[in-house]
Amino acid sequence: MAIQWRPFVELVRKHRKFIITTHIRPDPDGLGSQLGLTDVLESMGKECRLVISSNWPPRYDFMDPERRIKRFELPGDFYRDAEAIIILDTGTWGQLGDFGPFLKTMNVPKVVIDHHLSQDDLGAMQFIDTSAEATGRLVVDAIEAMGQPISQRAADWLFLAVATDTGWFRHKNTSPATFALAEKLVRAGATPTILYDQVYEQHTLPRLKLLGLVLGRLKQIENGQIACTEVRLSDYAVTGAIPQDTEDMVNYTRSLAGVEVGLFFLEQPAGGVKVSFRSRDRIDVAKIAEGFGGGGHRLASGAVVHASIDEAETRVLDAVRRAL
């Protein structure tokens, strides 16, 4: 689905001070898109302030060693002189955290660049392509529409965005065009071997101890069609891990032979349970997640269920059984 980038190019041309943000619990697609777009805008003489409404994930320290991406906190007065706001890799209020209330008070142009199905009315110009494998892809398209080169640093960040959102080119959203994009970014200076090592081969011992608990709780039900596991708040004290260490653990649920839907239940410090859904192919888990106020992609979605972890598991499993 081709996006007409001219309105975005004109907006960038007209304004100088930008806020650039992404979703809570940010991943390399959101973070890499922020950093890559910022690198280009700053090369054009623009001023960018980067924020997230979550604690910084230590796993990605190598992406932003100077910590340019700040933790956003209300009331956000420091950011009120912004002339435009760019939101990357999400278009829903629920994924903006504390930045959402701030956004509602800002009478400036707003932009959403995203590839997810679930979208709210954020009062923004929308540049959405649900066929794109990653928001990083759309950022590359926007950069090219502006007629700007991609630096080696930006190439690394945007390669990481695309590579991680495709499971390092393993998921069904990978296409010949994905590999062509990867080649383009490598030619611009991206370093896949170094990036892979940083993301997937630099685990902490507490994360691996937590993974041991997660795998020990893994179970299959419904004749092996559903696999699920969980992390409870008490597990962090036992292992020394932190909530960000749970990233990607849901993928083990789908890796079991015969599984159609994998589920990962994560008890939240503020209450409720974050549920990650993964589908092998047949089941559209975005529709299931939307039933709990969440959303995402057909094969990978999430939601927060405001209940105890036991009740959340019961409710979600019932919904998945009905879908099967």
Number of C-alpha atoms within 10 A of each C-alpha: 8 10 12 11 16 12 12 19 15 11 15 17 13 11 14 17 19 23 21 22 29 30 24 19 18 21 20 22 26 27 27 28 33 32 26 25 24 21 18 18 21 12 14 13 10 16 16 23 18 21 21 25 22 19 13 18 15 11 17 15 12 12 20 14 9 8 12 12 18 15 15 20 16 12 12 13 9 11 17 15 12 19 19 21 21 21 24 27 26 26 26 20 17 17 18 22 18 20 24 16 14 18 18 11 9 16 12 16 16 20 22 23 25 27 25 24 16 18 17 11 10 17 14 17 15 18 19 22 19 14 12 21 25 27 28 32 22 25 21 24 15 21 18 13 14 18 10 14 14 22 16 17 16 25 24 24 29 33 30 29 27 28 26 19 21 19 14 15 17 12 15 12 15 19 15 8 11 19 14 11 17 22 14 16 24 16 12 17 17 23 18 17 8 10 18 15 11 16 16 9 9 10 13 12 12 17 19 15 16 23 19 12 16 22 15 11 12 16 13 16 12 11 8 14 18 24 26 25 22 24 22 14 13 9 18 17 10 12 17 13 19 16 18 15 19 18 13 11 18 24 18 19 26 22 14 18 10 14 21 21 29 26 28 27 24 21 25 18 10 6 13 17 26 21 24 24 31 29 23 19 12 12 17 20 27 24 18 22 26 15 13 17 13 22 26 21 20 21 19 20 24 23 22 22 24 14 14 14 22 11 14 20 21 11 14 20 19 12 15 21 13 9 14 13
